[in-house]
Amino acid sequence: MEKIFIISILITTIYVVAKVVEMKFIDKEMKPLKDLVRESAFVSGSSLLGAFIYLNLDGSLMDFMNTMTNNKSFNMSTTQVFTDEPGF
């Protein structure tokens, strides 16, 4: 869960820095702080939701994309092969 928050914080920080640079050097006009905070909250919420969806649906999302693209690949880490004597 902490990965999701770290990703969200990094994305929001990069957005705020880019927005401040844009306002300071490109537009040469500072917008009200209220607007910057509101836009940053939207970016933070969106990145939090996007990271949550991506990290929690990683395996099923790959299965879905393999089905959509008709790709016959499979995940080697989930394939189990028993080569020893059976335990029963």
Sequence and secondary structure as in RCSB ss.txt:
>XXXX:A:sequence
MEKIFIISILITTIYVVAKVVEMKFIDKEMKPLKDLVRESAFVSGSSLLGAFIYLNLDGSLMDFMNTMTNNKSFN
MSTTQVFTDEPGF
>XXXX:A:secstr
 HHHHHHHHHHHHHHHHHHHHIIIIIS     HHHHHHHHHHHHHHHHHHHHHHHHSHHHHHHHHHHHHT     
TTT     S    
